[in-house]
Amino acid sequence: MTINSTITFTWEGKVYAGKVEREYENSVLVQVTDPSEEMLEKFNDRMIISKKKCQQTAD
């Protein structure tokens, strides 16, 4: 995964997409494209996701 690549991930049973803002050793910081109300309230539409839990999409 690289910065600005698009990924998908599952959170609480729903699939979300987002852009990678920063890459860490085992996770990535993601700007969620269409966040839920809870994501906006708790995380301000940015989340750290484990690399094991996300898939890179074809850009």
mmCIF file of the N, C-alpha and C atoms, coordinates in Angstrom:
data_MODEL
# 
_entry.id   MODEL 
# 
loop_
_atom_site.group_PDB 
_atom_site.id 
_atom_site.type_symbol 
_atom_site.label_atom_id 
_atom_site.label_alt_id 
_atom_site.label_comp_id 
_atom_site.label_asym_id 
_atom_site.label_entity_id 
_atom_site.label_seq_id 
_atom_site.pdbx_PDB_ins_code 
_atom_site.Cartn_x 
_atom_site.Cartn_y 
_atom_site.Cartn_z 
_atom_site.occupancy 
_atom_site.B_iso_or_equiv 
_atom_site.pdbx_formal_charge 
_atom_site.auth_seq_id 
_atom_site.auth_comp_id 
_atom_site.auth_asym_id 
_atom_site.auth_atom_id 
_atom_site.pdbx_PDB_model_num 
ATOM 1   N N  . MET A 1 1  ? 0.832   -1.178 0.000   1.00 0.00 ? 1  MET A N  1 
ATOM 2   C CA . MET A 1 1  ? 0.000   0.000  0.000   1.00 0.00 ? 1  MET A CA 1 
ATOM 3   C C  . MET A 1 1  ? 0.876   1.241  0.000   1.00 0.00 ? 1  MET A C  1 
ATOM 4   N N  . THR A 1 2  ? 0.431   2.225  -0.729  1.00 0.00 ? 2  THR A N  1 
ATOM 5   C CA . THR A 1 2  ? 1.182   3.472  -0.798  1.00 0.00 ? 2  THR A CA 1 
ATOM 6   C C  . THR A 1 2  ? 0.276   4.637  -0.412  1.00 0.00 ? 2  THR A C  1 
ATOM 7   N N  . ILE A 1 3  ? 0.881   5.750  -0.095  1.00 0.00 ? 3  ILE A N  1 
ATOM 8   C CA . ILE A 1 3  ? 0.119   6.949  0.244   1.00 0.00 ? 3  ILE A CA 1 
ATOM 9   C C  . ILE A 1 3  ? -0.723  7.361  -0.959  1.00 0.00 ? 3  ILE A C  1 
ATOM 10  N N  . ASN A 1 4  ? -1.948  7.773  -0.697  1.00 0.00 ? 4  ASN A N  1 
ATOM 11  C CA . ASN A 1 4  ? -2.956  8.179  -1.689  1.00 0.00 ? 4  ASN A CA 1 
ATOM 12  C C  . ASN A 1 4  ? -3.560  7.018  -2.467  1.00 0.00 ? 4  ASN A C  1 
ATOM 13  N N  . SER A 1 5  ? -3.217  5.781  -2.137  1.00 0.00 ? 5  SER A N  1 
ATOM 14  C CA . SER A 1 5  ? -3.884  4.653  -2.793  1.00 0.00 ? 5  SER A CA 1 
ATOM 15  C C  . SER A 1 5  ? -5.255  4.459  -2.145  1.00 0.00 ? 5  SER A C  1 
ATOM 16  N N  . THR A 1 6  ? -6.173  3.883  -2.880  1.00 0.00 ? 6  THR A N  1 
ATOM 17  C CA . THR A 1 6  ? -7.528  3.644  -2.390  1.00 0.00 ? 6  THR A CA 1 
ATOM 18  C C  . THR A 1 6  ? -7.619  2.226  -1.848  1.00 0.00 ? 6  THR A C  1 
ATOM 19  N N  . ILE A 1 7  ? -8.216  2.102  -0.662  1.00 0.00 ? 7  ILE A N  1 
ATOM 20  C CA . ILE A 1 7  ? -8.388  0.791  -0.045  1.00 0.00 ? 7  ILE A CA 1 
ATOM 21  C C  . ILE A 1 7  ? -9.845  0.598  0.348   1.00 0.00 ? 7  ILE A C  1 
ATOM 22  N N  . THR A 1 8  ? -10.219 -0.647 0.593   1.00 0.00 ? 8  THR A N  1 
ATOM 23  C CA . THR A 1 8  ? -11.515 -0.964 1.183   1.00 0.00 ? 8  THR A CA 1 
ATOM 24  C C  . THR A 1 8  ? -11.258 -1.729 2.473   1.00 0.00 ? 8  THR A C  1 
ATOM 25  N N  . PHE A 1 9  ? -12.179 -1.584 3.420   1.00 0.00 ? 9  PHE A N  1 
ATOM 26  C CA . PHE A 1 9  ? -12.071 -2.292 4.692   1.00 0.00 ? 9  PHE A CA 1 
ATOM 27  C C  . PHE A 1 9  ? -13.468 -2.483 5.258   1.00 0.00 ? 9  PHE A C  1 
ATOM 28  N N  . THR A 1 10 ? -13.591 -3.445 6.149   1.00 0.00 ? 10 THR A N  1 
ATOM 29  C CA . THR A 1 10 ? -14.868 -3.718 6.800   1.00 0.00 ? 10 THR A CA 1 
ATOM 30  C C  . THR A 1 10 ? -14.798 -3.223 8.231   1.00 0.00 ? 10 THR A C  1 
ATOM 31  N N  . TRP A 1 11 ? -15.830 -2.483 8.639   1.00 0.00 ? 11 TRP A N  1 
ATOM 32  C CA . TRP A 1 11 ? -15.918 -1.983 10.004  1.00 0.00 ? 11 TRP A CA 1 
ATOM 33  C C  . TRP A 1 11 ? -17.351 -2.147 10.474  1.00 0.00 ? 11 TRP A C  1 
ATOM 34  N N  . GLU A 1 12 ? -17.531 -2.877 11.554  1.00 0.00 ? 12 GLU A N  1 
ATOM 35  C CA . GLU A 1 12 ? -18.843 -3.177 12.125  1.00 0.00 ? 12 GLU A CA 1 
ATOM 36  C C  . GLU A 1 12 ? -19.811 -3.740 11.088  1.00 0.00 ? 12 GLU A C  1 
ATOM 37  N N  . GLY A 1 13 ? -19.317 -4.655 10.259  1.00 0.00 ? 13 GLY A N  1 
ATOM 38  C CA . GLY A 1 13 ? -20.156 -5.369 9.308   1.00 0.00 ? 13 GLY A CA 1 
ATOM 39  C C  . GLY A 1 13 ? -20.436 -4.655 7.999   1.00 0.00 ? 13 GLY A C  1 
ATOM 40  N N  . LYS A 1 14 ? -19.901 -3.465 7.803   1.00 0.00 ? 14 LYS A N  1 
ATOM 41  C CA . LYS A 1 14 ? -20.112 -2.720 6.558   1.00 0.00 ? 14 LYS A CA 1 
ATOM 42  C C  . LYS A 1 14 ? -18.776 -2.461 5.878   1.00 0.00 ? 14 LYS A C  1 
ATOM 43  N N  . VAL A 1 15 ? -18.812 -2.399 4.550   1.00 0.00 ? 15 VAL A N  1 
ATOM 44  C CA . VAL A 1 15 ? -17.594 -2.156 3.774   1.00 0.00 ? 15 VAL A CA 1 
ATOM 45  C C  . VAL A 1 15 ? -17.479 -0.663 3.489   1.00 0.00 ? 15 VAL A C  1 
ATOM 46  N N  . TYR A 1 16 ? -16.291 -0.126 3.745   1.00 0.00 ? 16 TYR A N  1 
ATOM 47  C CA . TYR A 1 16 ? -16.007 1.287  3.505   1.00 0.00 ? 16 TYR A CA 1 
ATOM 48  C C  . TYR A 1 16 ? -14.782 1.406  2.612   1.00 0.00 ? 16 TYR A C  1 
ATOM 49  N N  . ALA A 1 17 ? -14.643 2.555  1.983   1.00 0.00 ? 17 ALA A N  1 
ATOM 50  C CA . ALA A 1 17 ? -13.478 2.840  1.148   1.00 0.00 ? 17 ALA A CA 1 
ATOM 51  C C  . ALA A 1 17 ? -12.830 4.120  1.652   1.00 0.00 ? 17 ALA A C  1 
ATOM 52  N N  . GLY A 1 18 ? -11.549 4.268  1.343   1.00 0.00 ? 18 GLY A N  1 
ATOM 53  C CA . GLY A 1 18 ? -10.853 5.480  1.743   1.00 0.00 ? 18 GLY A CA 1 
ATOM 54  C C  . GLY A 1 18 ? -9.487  5.577  1.095   1.00 0.00 ? 18 GLY A C  1 
ATOM 55  N N  . LYS A 1 19 ? -8.849  6.719  1.297   1.00 0.00 ? 19 LYS A N  1 
ATOM 56  C CA . LYS A 1 19 ? -7.509  6.971  0.766   1.00 0.00 ? 19 LYS A CA 1 
ATOM 57  C C  . LYS A 1 19 ? -6.498  6.879  1.900   1.00 0.00 ? 19 LYS A C  1 
ATOM 58  N N  . VAL A 1 20 ? -5.373  6.256  1.622   1.00 0.00 ? 20 VAL A N  1 
ATOM 59  C CA . VAL A 1 20 ? -4.308  6.119  2.606   1.00 0.00 ? 20 VAL A CA 1 
ATOM 60  C C  . VAL A 1 20 ? -3.604  7.464  2.756   1.00 0.00 ? 20 VAL A C  1 
ATOM 61  N N  . GLU A 1 21 ? -3.568  7.983  3.992   1.00 0.00 ? 21 GLU A N  1 
ATOM 62  C CA . GLU A 1 21 ? -2.873  9.236  4.270   1.00 0.00 ? 21 GLU A CA 1 
ATOM 63  C C  . GLU A 1 21 ? -1.453  8.995  4.769   1.00 0.00 ? 21 GLU A C  1 
ATOM 64  N N  . ARG A 1 22 ? -1.299  7.923  5.548   1.00 0.00 ? 22 ARG A N  1 
ATOM 65  C CA . ARG A 1 22 ? 0.015   7.620  6.110   1.00 0.00 ? 22 ARG A CA 1 
ATOM 66  C C  . ARG A 1 22 ? 0.111   6.124  6.331   1.00 0.00 ? 22 ARG A C  1 
ATOM 67  N N  . GLU A 1 23 ? 1.293   5.589  6.119   1.00 0.00 ? 23 GLU A N  1 
ATOM 68  C CA . GLU A 1 23 ? 1.507   4.153  6.299   1.00 0.00 ? 23 GLU A CA 1 
ATOM 69  C C  . GLU A 1 23 ? 2.413   3.923  7.498   1.00 0.00 ? 23 GLU A C  1 
ATOM 70  N N  . TYR A 1 24 ? 2.009   2.993  8.343   1.00 0.00 ? 24 TYR A N  1 
ATOM 71  C CA . TYR A 1 24 ? 2.793   2.578  9.500   1.00 0.00 ? 24 TYR A CA 1 
ATOM 72  C C  . TYR A 1 24 ? 3.246   1.142  9.277   1.00 0.00 ? 24 TYR A C  1 
ATOM 73  N N  . GLU A 1 25 ? 3.957   0.570  10.236  1.00 0.00 ? 25 GLU A N  1 
ATOM 74  C CA . GLU A 1 25 ? 4.497   -0.777 10.073  1.00 0.00 ? 25 GLU A CA 1 
ATOM 75  C C  . GLU A 1 25 ? 3.400   -1.814 9.837   1.00 0.00 ? 25 GLU A C  1 
ATOM 76  N N  . ASN A 1 26 ? 2.359   -1.807 10.652  1.00 0.00 ? 26 ASN A N  1 
ATOM 77  C CA . ASN A 1 26 ? 1.298   -2.818 10.553  1.00 0.00 ? 26 ASN A CA 1 
ATOM 78  C C  . ASN A 1 26 ? -0.085  -2.236 10.284  1.00 0.00 ? 26 ASN A C  1 
ATOM 79  N N  . SER A 1 27 ? -0.164  -0.935 10.016  1.00 0.00 ? 27 SER A N  1 
ATOM 80  C CA . SER A 1 27 ? -1.466  -0.293 9.823   1.00 0.00 ? 27 SER A CA 1 
ATOM 81  C C  . SER A 1 27 ? -1.332  0.913  8.899   1.00 0.00 ? 27 SER A C  1 
ATOM 82  N N  . VAL A 1 28 ? -2.488  1.483  8.557   1.00 0.00 ? 28 VAL A N  1 
ATOM 83  C CA . VAL A 1 28 ? -2.514  2.681  7.717   1.00 0.00 ? 28 VAL A CA 1 
ATOM 84  C C  . VAL A 1 28 ? -3.524  3.667  8.292   1.00 0.00 ? 28 VAL A C  1 
ATOM 85  N N  . LEU A 1 29 ? -3.256  4.955  8.124   1.00 0.00 ? 29 LEU A N  1 
ATOM 86  C CA . LEU A 1 29 ? -4.198  6.005  8.470   1.00 0.00 ? 29 LEU A CA 1 
ATOM 87  C C  . LEU A 1 29 ? -5.023  6.284  7.233   1.00 0.00 ? 29 LEU A C  1 
ATOM 88  N N  . VAL A 1 30 ? -6.350  6.168  7.351   1.00 0.00 ? 30 VAL A N  1 
ATOM 89  C CA . VAL A 1 30 ? -7.243  6.250  6.197   1.00 0.00 ? 30 VAL A CA 1 
ATOM 90  C C  . VAL A 1 30 ? -8.204  7.426  6.349   1.00 0.00 ? 30 VAL A C  1 
ATOM 91  N N  . GLN A 1 31 ? -8.345  8.205  5.292   1.00 0.00 ? 31 GLN A N  1 
ATOM 92  C CA . GLN A 1 31 ? -9.398  9.224  5.187   1.00 0.00 ? 31 GLN A CA 1 
ATOM 93  C C  . GLN A 1 31 ? -10.586 8.523  4.546   1.00 0.00 ? 31 GLN A C  1 
ATOM 94  N N  . VAL A 1 32 ? -11.637 8.266  5.305   1.00 0.00 ? 32 VAL A N  1 
ATOM 95  C CA . VAL A 1 32 ? -12.784 7.486  4.832   1.00 0.00 ? 32 VAL A CA 1 
ATOM 96  C C  . VAL A 1 32 ? -13.598 8.317  3.839   1.00 0.00 ? 32 VAL A C  1 
ATOM 97  N N  . THR A 1 33 ? -13.934 7.713  2.698   1.00 0.00 ? 33 THR A N  1 
ATOM 98  C CA . THR A 1 33 ? -14.637 8.413  1.628   1.00 0.00 ? 33 THR A CA 1 
ATOM 99  C C  . THR A 1 33 ? -16.074 8.758  1.998   1.00 0.00 ? 33 THR A C  1 
ATOM 100 N N  . ASP A 1 34 ? -16.828 7.797  2.509   1.00 0.00 ? 34 ASP A N  1 
ATOM 101 C CA . ASP A 1 34 ? -18.235 8.007  2.857   1.00 0.00 ? 34 ASP A CA 1 
ATOM 102 C C  . ASP A 1 34 ? -18.463 7.489  4.276   1.00 0.00 ? 34 ASP A C  1 
ATOM 103 N N  . PRO A 1 35 ? -18.020 8.251  5.289   1.00 0.00 ? 35 PRO A N  1 
ATOM 104 C CA . PRO A 1 35 ? -18.072 7.746  6.663   1.00 0.00 ? 35 PRO A CA 1 
ATOM 105 C C  . PRO A 1 35 ? -19.488 7.700  7.223   1.00 0.00 ? 35 PRO A C  1 
ATOM 106 N N  . SER A 1 36 ? -19.684 6.799  8.172   1.00 0.00 ? 36 SER A N  1 
ATOM 107 C CA . SER A 1 36 ? -20.966 6.728  8.880   1.00 0.00 ? 36 SER A CA 1 
ATOM 108 C C  . SER A 1 36 ? -21.022 7.876  9.895   1.00 0.00 ? 36 SER A C  1 
ATOM 109 N N  . GLU A 1 37 ? -22.201 8.096  10.453  1.00 0.00 ? 37 GLU A N  1 
ATOM 110 C CA . GLU A 1 37 ? -22.361 9.140  11.473  1.00 0.00 ? 37 GLU A CA 1 
ATOM 111 C C  . GLU A 1 37 ? -21.450 8.869  12.674  1.00 0.00 ? 37 GLU A C  1 
ATOM 112 N N  . GLU A 1 38 ? -21.351 7.587  13.049  1.00 0.00 ? 38 GLU A N  1 
ATOM 113 C CA . GLU A 1 38 ? -20.509 7.226  14.195  1.00 0.00 ? 38 GLU A CA 1 
ATOM 114 C C  . GLU A 1 38 ? -19.039 7.520  13.916  1.00 0.00 ? 38 GLU A C  1 
ATOM 115 N N  . MET A 1 39 ? -18.590 7.246  12.692  1.00 0.00 ? 39 MET A N  1 
ATOM 116 C CA . MET A 1 39 ? -17.201 7.553  12.326  1.00 0.00 ? 39 MET A CA 1 
ATOM 117 C C  . MET A 1 39 ? -16.939 9.055  12.414  1.00 0.00 ? 39 MET A C  1 
ATOM 118 N N  . LEU A 1 40 ? -17.873 9.841  11.916  1.00 0.00 ? 40 LEU A N  1 
ATOM 119 C CA . LEU A 1 40 ? -17.711 11.293 11.970  1.00 0.00 ? 40 LEU A CA 1 
ATOM 120 C C  . LEU A 1 40 ? -17.660 11.785 13.412  1.00 0.00 ? 40 LEU A C  1 
ATOM 121 N N  . GLU A 1 41 ? -18.528 11.234 14.244  1.00 0.00 ? 41 GLU A N  1 
ATOM 122 C CA . GLU A 1 41 ? -18.615 11.656 15.632  1.00 0.00 ? 41 GLU A CA 1 
ATOM 123 C C  . GLU A 1 41 ? -17.389 11.237 16.443  1.00 0.00 ? 41 GLU A C  1 
ATOM 124 N N  . LYS A 1 42 ? -16.975 9.980  16.297  1.00 0.00 ? 42 LYS A N  1 
ATOM 125 C CA . LYS A 1 42 ? -15.884 9.447  17.115  1.00 0.00 ? 42 LYS A CA 1 
ATOM 126 C C  . LYS A 1 42 ? -14.495 9.689  16.539  1.00 0.00 ? 42 LYS A C  1 
ATOM 127 N N  . PHE A 1 43 ? -14.371 9.597  15.212  1.00 0.00 ? 43 PHE A N  1 
ATOM 128 C CA . PHE A 1 43 ? -13.042 9.582  14.606  1.00 0.00 ? 43 PHE A CA 1 
ATOM 129 C C  . PHE A 1 43 ? -12.787 10.723 13.627  1.00 0.00 ? 43 PHE A C  1 
ATOM 130 N N  . ASN A 1 44 ? -13.775 11.596 13.408  1.00 0.00 ? 44 ASN A N  1 
ATOM 131 C CA . ASN A 1 44 ? -13.619 12.709 12.471  1.00 0.00 ? 44 ASN A CA 1 
ATOM 132 C C  . ASN A 1 44 ? -13.252 12.214 11.076  1.00 0.00 ? 44 ASN A C  1 
ATOM 133 N N  . ASP A 1 45 ? -13.850 11.122 10.649  1.00 0.00 ? 45 ASP A N  1 
ATOM 134 C CA . ASP A 1 45 ? -13.726 10.440 9.352   1.00 0.00 ? 45 ASP A CA 1 
ATOM 135 C C  . ASP A 1 45 ? -12.314 9.978  8.991   1.00 0.00 ? 45 ASP A C  1 
ATOM 136 N N  . ARG A 1 46 ? -11.423 9.894  9.974   1.00 0.00 ? 46 ARG A N  1 
ATOM 137 C CA . ARG A 1 46 ? -10.079 9.333  9.770   1.00 0.00 ? 46 ARG A CA 1 
ATOM 138 C C  . ARG A 1 46 ? -9.900  8.186  10.753  1.00 0.00 ? 46 ARG A C  1 
ATOM 139 N N  . MET A 1 47 ? -9.384  7.056  10.261  1.00 0.00 ? 47 MET A N  1 
ATOM 140 C CA . MET A 1 47 ? -9.229  5.879  11.110  1.00 0.00 ? 47 MET A CA 1 
ATOM 141 C C  . MET A 1 47 ? -7.896  5.203  10.838  1.00 0.00 ? 47 MET A C  1 
ATOM 142 N N  . ILE A 1 48 ? -7.369  4.549  11.851  1.00 0.00 ? 48 ILE A N  1 
ATOM 143 C CA . ILE A 1 48 ? -6.198  3.700  11.667  1.00 0.00 ? 48 ILE A CA 1 
ATOM 144 C C  . ILE A 1 48 ? -6.713  2.277  11.518  1.00 0.00 ? 48 ILE A C  1 
ATOM 145 N N  . ILE A 1 49 ? -6.346  1.644  10.401  1.00 0.00 ? 49 ILE A N  1 
ATOM 146 C CA . ILE A 1 49 ? -6.828  0.308  10.063  1.00 0.00 ? 49 ILE A CA 1 
ATOM 147 C C  . ILE A 1 49 ? -5.630  -0.632 9.939   1.00 0.00 ? 49 ILE A C  1 
ATOM 148 N N  . SER A 1 50 ? -5.763  -1.828 10.491  1.00 0.00 ? 50 SER A N  1 
ATOM 149 C CA . SER A 1 50 ? -4.728  -2.845 10.350  1.00 0.00 ? 50 SER A CA 1 
ATOM 150 C C  . SER A 1 50 ? -4.564  -3.223 8.881   1.00 0.00 ? 50 SER A C  1 
ATOM 151 N N  . LYS A 1 51 ? -3.341  -3.413 8.449   1.00 0.00 ? 51 LYS A N  1 
ATOM 152 C CA . LYS A 1 51 ? -3.095  -3.832 7.061   1.00 0.00 ? 51 LYS A CA 1 
ATOM 153 C C  . LYS A 1 51 ? -3.731  -5.192 6.772   1.00 0.00 ? 51 LYS A C  1 
ATOM 154 N N  . LYS A 1 52 ? -3.894  -6.015 7.800   1.00 0.00 ? 52 LYS A N  1 
ATOM 155 C CA . LYS A 1 52 ? -4.517  -7.326 7.622   1.00 0.00 ? 52 LYS A CA 1 
ATOM 156 C C  . LYS A 1 52 ? -6.010  -7.208 7.326   1.00 0.00 ? 52 LYS A C  1 
ATOM 157 N N  . LYS A 1 53 ? -6.627  -6.092 7.683   1.00 0.00 ? 53 LYS A N  1 
ATOM 158 C CA . LYS A 1 53 ? -8.074  -5.918 7.554   1.00 0.00 ? 53 LYS A CA 1 
ATOM 159 C C  . LYS A 1 53 ? -8.481  -5.100 6.332   1.00 0.00 ? 53 LYS A C  1 
ATOM 160 N N  . CYS A 1 54 ? -7.541  -4.714 5.480   1.00 0.00 ? 54 CYS A N  1 
ATOM 161 C CA . CYS A 1 54 ? -7.909  -3.891 4.326   1.00 0.00 ? 54 CYS A CA 1 
ATOM 162 C C  . CYS A 1 54 ? -7.326  -4.464 3.035   1.00 0.00 ? 54 CYS A C  1 
ATOM 163 N N  . GLN A 1 55 ? -7.955  -4.083 1.933   1.00 0.00 ? 55 GLN A N  1 
ATOM 164 C CA . GLN A 1 55 ? -7.523  -4.533 0.612   1.00 0.00 ? 55 GLN A CA 1 
ATOM 165 C C  . GLN A 1 55 ? -7.342  -3.306 -0.273  1.00 0.00 ? 55 GLN A C  1 
ATOM 166 N N  . GLN A 1 56 ? -6.267  -3.302 -1.033  1.00 0.00 ? 56 GLN A N  1 
ATOM 167 C CA . GLN A 1 56 ? -6.033  -2.200 -1.963  1.00 0.00 ? 56 GLN A CA 1 
ATOM 168 C C  . GLN A 1 56 ? -6.880  -2.406 -3.210  1.00 0.00 ? 56 GLN A C  1 
ATOM 169 N N  . THR A 1 57 ? -7.495  -1.340 -3.692  1.00 0.00 ? 57 THR A N  1 
ATOM 170 C CA . THR A 1 57 ? -8.303  -1.411 -4.906  1.00 0.00 ? 57 THR A CA 1 
ATOM 171 C C  . THR A 1 57 ? -7.489  -0.913 -6.085  1.00 0.00 ? 57 THR A C  1 
ATOM 172 N N  . ALA A 1 58 ? -7.921  -1.260 -7.273  1.00 0.00 ? 58 ALA A N  1 
ATOM 173 C CA . ALA A 1 58 ? -7.247  -0.784 -8.484  1.00 0.00 ? 58 ALA A CA 1 
ATOM 174 C C  . ALA A 1 58 ? -7.626  0.670  -8.703  1.00 0.00 ? 58 ALA A C  1 
ATOM 175 N N  . ASP A 1 59 ? -6.637  1.533  -8.794  1.00 0.00 ? 59 ASP A N  1 
ATOM 176 C CA . ASP A 1 59 ? -6.889  2.969  -9.011  1.00 0.00 ? 59 ASP A CA 1 
ATOM 177 C C  . ASP A 1 59 ? -7.063  3.277  -10.468 1.00 0.00 ? 59 ASP A C  1 
# 
